[in-house]
Amino acid sequence: MKKRIILHIDMNSYFASVEQQANPFLRGRAVGVCAYLSDNGTIIASSMEAKVKGIKTGCKVREAKLLDPGVVLVENEPAKYRSTTEKIFNILKEYTDTVEPYSIDEAFLDLTGWVKTLEEARVLAEKIQERIRSEVGEWMYSSVGISTTKFLAKFAGDIAPKKGVLVINNNLDEILRDRPLTDAWGINRKTEEKLCSLGIKSLLDLKLYNPDLIRRKLGRWGYYLWANMNGLEVSHVSQGSRQVKSIGHSYSLKNKSSEKEYILKVFYKLCEKAGRRLRALGLEAEGISISVLYVYGGHIGKSFKTKERMFRTEDIFSNVEYFLSTIQIQGRVRNLAISVTRLSSSSGQMNIFEDNLSKKDLSLALDKINDKYGEYTISPGRMFNMDDVARDRIGFRKTLEV
């Protein structure tokens, strides 16, 4: 069977690099992109210069200041990152018709049939890197991995040098030798412990392990890991997004509060964001999960099947309102989350020119206007002054369950 050629591209220190590209005075300096600039805020992205000083994603603002008093802290601007991503992906789509977004700053490209060899793919990767720096911004560096499977391409991209390209082919054993298990995509500390209990200490050990034995010991997941390390394709690059099983959004409150009206306002924005994505994918939902986390550590939540299919923001929010009407807020809240589940294709058709617009068509029409002219160009009265309540944020890959 003809071997495939898969490319994985990952933008380096993405949010921070976008900020450095937009503001030349930030270049070469330690930069931390934050959800909030207060001492309790969290660094959601750090520049390469900041990482050298120990300032990494998840670090508190106060900790970042201690690690480097000269660190420049910037509040995040999601719209800026989204528009930059769109420019990058437009370049990627010129080289293959199969581009799979993996996150806002990562993608897989299936180059099979577009290039003949892995070496040609390497040359193409360098050209793509040059074009991104030339057409999107000179500070927009990336790391690229290339191999014959999706797993090995991402593995190569993850361990490739910053700004570099790594091709994995006949050099696989050499690369895997003494490589920690957690360097591989999909292996966390818990999985590492299970593998170590079988005498598997490195990725090369995993590759050389008996496949029948690992299947007996760890089941299908163990065989899946073994197959990935041996270059057996178990996951193909898909055109566009993967099949979505749920759509979720969460928000950590800057102002911890027990006030129900404030909580409802934040929930409405989360419902709007989930609803926008639901409609963009042409889906409806029949299930919802709602969660309220308290400052003291407790939580209350519920998952249930809804009486009617949800498509509009108001459909989702009415279920949230009902849930909140059945509970008593027990203390100050620190985080709110919703997910819509039981997804299926929508039967609705876009029809914005008829006199009598259905509620579904109206939602689609409003989405179309907001897509063209910017978020919340047209929005319900509930959304007024929402920036003061819930700032726009941007996620990586964890907001979709597939």
N, C-alpha and C positions, 0 to 999 in steps of 0.2 A: 504493500500500500504506500502511495506517495506520502512522504513526510510533509507536514504542514509547517508554515513559517509564521510564528506569532510574535508580535512586538508589544511590550508593555512600557508605557511612558508615565513617569511620575514627576510632577513639577516640584522642584526643591524649595522647601520653606515657603510654601505658596502664598499664604495671606501676607506674611511679612515681606516677601519679595514684591508682591503687588504694591504694597505701601512704599517700598524703597524705589520702585520704578516710578511711582506717581510723584514722589518727593525726593529729588536728588540729594538733599541735605541729610537724608537718612541712610544713604548708601555707605557701606563700610562700618556702620555703627551697630551696636547691639540694640535690636528693636523687638519689643514684645507687643503683640496684638492682643487686646483684652476685650472681654465682654463689657466690663466696667473698669474705670480707672481708680476706684477706691481701693484701699489696702486689702479688702476682702475679695476683690475681683480676682479672676483667674486668667492666666495666660492661655489663650487658645491657639496661638502660633508664635514661634520665635524665629528670628533671623539666624542664619548660619553663625554670625558673629556672636549672637546671644547664646546659642547652644554651646559654643566653646567655653563660655563662662558658667555653664551649668544651668542656664535658664531654659527650661523645656516646657512643652505643653503640659498643662495641669498645675504648673507652679503658681502659687499665690503672688499677687502684686507685691506685697510686703517682703516676701522671700526674694523676689527678683531684685528689688532695690538693695537688699543686703548683699546679694551675690555680686551686683554691679551697680553702684550708686549712679553711674552715668547712663544706665539703660534708658532708652527712649520708649515710652509707653504710648500706644496709639489705640484709640477706640475703634472697634471693627466697623467696616462699611460693607455689608453683604452685597449691595447692588454693584459695587465696584468689582468685587470678586466674580460675581456671576457674569458680568459683561466681559471680563478678561477671559474667563473660561470659554465663553461663546466664540471669541476670536481664535483661541487655541484649537478648539474642536473643529472650527471651519477649515483650518489648515490641515488637520488630520484627515478630514473627509475627502481631501483631494487625492489621497494616495491609496484608498481602498473603499469599497462600499460597505465594509463590515467593521464598524467602529463601535465598541461597547464602552460607554462611560462606566467606570467603576466607582468614582467619587468625583467631587468637584475638581480635583487636581490629578486624577489618574484615569487612564483608559487602556483598553486592549485593542489592537489592530490585527486582523487576520490578513496577512500579506500573501497568502498562498495564491499562486497564479499571477500575482502582481510583480513579484520578483522571483528569480529562479533559485537563488542560493542564500544561505545565511549571511554570506559575505556581502552580497548585494543589499540585503536588509540592513546590515551595519552601515553601509555607505548611505542608504536612504535615511536611516535614523539620524545620522550626523547632519544630513541636509535639513531634516525636520527641525532639529535643535537650532540650526542656524536661522531658519525661517522664523521660528518663534521669537528669537532674540532680535531679528531684524524688523519683523512686522508687528509684533506685540510689545516688545520692550527688551532693551539690552540687558536688563537685570533679571530676565525671566529664564533661569537655567532649569535644566531637567536631567533626570537620570533615566536611561533606557536599558531594558533587558530584552534579549531576543533568544528564542529557542523554538523547539518543535512542538511544544504543548503550552497551554495557557498557564499551568502551574509553574513550569520551569521558566517561562518568560517573566512572570511576576517575581519569582525567586531571584532571577538574575537582576531584575530591576531594583529589588530591595537591597541587594548587596553590591550593586554597581557603585563605582566611585561617584561622588557628587559631580554633576556636569558631564558624566561619562556614559559610555556604552559598554555593556558586557554581553557577550554571546556565549551561550552554553550549548555545547554539542559533544564532541569526543572528550572534552576536558571535564566532564561531569564528576567523575570519581575524584579527580584532583581537587576540585572545588569543594566537594562534600567532606573530604577528609578533615577530621578534627573540627568540623563546623558544628556549633551548638544546635541542638534539636529545635530550639525556639526561634532560630533564624528562618525556619520554613513557615510559609503561609499556612495558617490553620493549626499550628501546634502551640498551645499555651502551657503554662506551668503544670496544670493538672494533667494534661496529656503527656507532658514530658515525664512526669512521675510514673505513669503507667508504662511508658516505653522503657524507662530505666529499669523497672521491675522485671523486664524480659531480657535485660542485658544489653539493651540498645542505648548506647551512650552518645552516639554522633549520628549525623545524617547519613554518613556512609554506612554505618552499621544498619540503619533502617533500610537502605537500598539493597544491601546484601542479605537481609534476613529472609528466612523461609516464608514465602507468601501463604502457604497453607496453614502454617503454625500461627502466624500473626492473625489470620482470619479466625482461627479457633479461639485464640486468646482474647482478641479485641473486637471481633465481629467485623461487619462490613466497613466500619470506619477505619479499623486498623489496615484492612486490605486497601482501602482508598488511599491512605497515606503511603503505603508501600508502592502502589501503582504510580502515584504522582512522582515519587522519587526515582522511579525507573523509566520515566518518560512515556508512560501509557496514558493516552488522552482520556480523561473522564469528564471533562467540562469544555465545551466548545465556546468560542467567541460568538456572541449573539449580536444581531444588528439592532442597535438601540438598547433600551433598558431590558432587564430581566423581568420575568413574570412576577408580578407583585402580589403578595398575600395579605399585607396590611400596610397602612400608611399611618405614621405616628409623629407627633410633635410634643416636645416638653419644654418647659420654661422654668428657670431658677429665678425666683423673685428677688429683685434688688431690695425692695422694701418688704421685709417679712411682715405679714399681716394676717389677721383673722377676720377682716371685714369682708363679708360675703359679696357686696357689690363690686369691690375691687377684684376679688377672685373671679367673679363672673366676667368682668371685662377682659381679663387675661385669657380666660377660657374661650371667650368669643374669638379672640385673635387666633388662638390655636385652632379653633374650628374652621376659621376662614382659610388658614394656611393648608390644613388637611383637605378642606373642600376644594380649594383651587387645584391641588394635585390630583385629587380624585377625578375632577371634571376633565383635567388636561389629559388624563389617561383613558378617558371614556369609560369610567367604571362607576358602579354604585356599590353601596355597602349595606349589609344587613346585621352587622355586629359592631359593638363599640366597647372599648375599655377606657375607664376613667380612673385617674389616680391623684390623690392629694397627699403630699409628704409634709410632715410637721418639722419644725425646728428642733424639737426635742427628740426626734428620731422615729416616732410612730408614723403610721400612715393609714389611710382609709381609701378604698377603691372598689370598683365593681366592673365586671365584664358581663355583657348580656346581649341577647339577640333582640333587635329592635322590631317593633310592630310593623313598620313600613320601611321600604328601602330608602337609604339616604343618598342624596345627590347634591342638594343645595347646602350652603353653610347653615341656614336656618334649620334644616332637617337634623343636622348633627348637633347644633347647639340646643335644640329643644330637648334632646335626650340628656344633655349635660345639665340643663336647668332642672329637669325632673329629678335627676339623681341628687343634685345639691339640695333640692327641696325636701328630700327624705332623710338628710343627715344633719347633725349639729357639728359645726366647726369647733374642734376641741382645743385649739391653740393657734399660735402663729404658724403660718404656712410658709415653707421655703421653696417648694417645687410643685408644679402642676403638669399633668401629662394626659394626653388622649391618643387613642389609636382607633382607626376604623378598620373593621375586619369583615370576613365573609364577603369578599369582593367578587363582583361579576360584571360582565359587560353591560353598559347602559343601553337601554332601548330607545333613548331619546334622540331626536334629530334636531340639528340646528336649523332654526327657521325665524330669523330676526326681521323678516320683511312683512310678515302678516300683521294685521291690525291687532288681533288678540294674541298677545304673546303668552305662552304658558310660563309658569314660574321657573320651570327648568330652562326654557329658552332664554329667559331674562338673565338667569345666572350665567349662562354661557356667553351671552352678549356682553355683560359687564366684565367677565374675564377677558374677553377679546380686547376690550378697550384698555383695561389695565395692563395687559401684555404689551400693547402697542405704545402706550404713553407713560407707563411706569406704575409701580405698585400703588394701590389705593388712590388712583386718579379719581375714580368714582367708588365711593364706599358708603355703607350704611351709617346712620347717625351714631350708632354704638361705637364706631371706629374713630370718631373724632377725639383728638388728643391722646390717641393710643400710644404714640411714641414715648409719652411720659410714663405710661403704664407698663408697656412691654416692648422694649427695643427689638428691632428686626435682628435676627441672628441667622447664621448659616451653618448647616451641618455637613458632615462628611458622608459616610456611607451607612450610618446606623439608623437612619430614619425610615428605611424600607426594609420590610421583612420579606424574604424571597424563598 
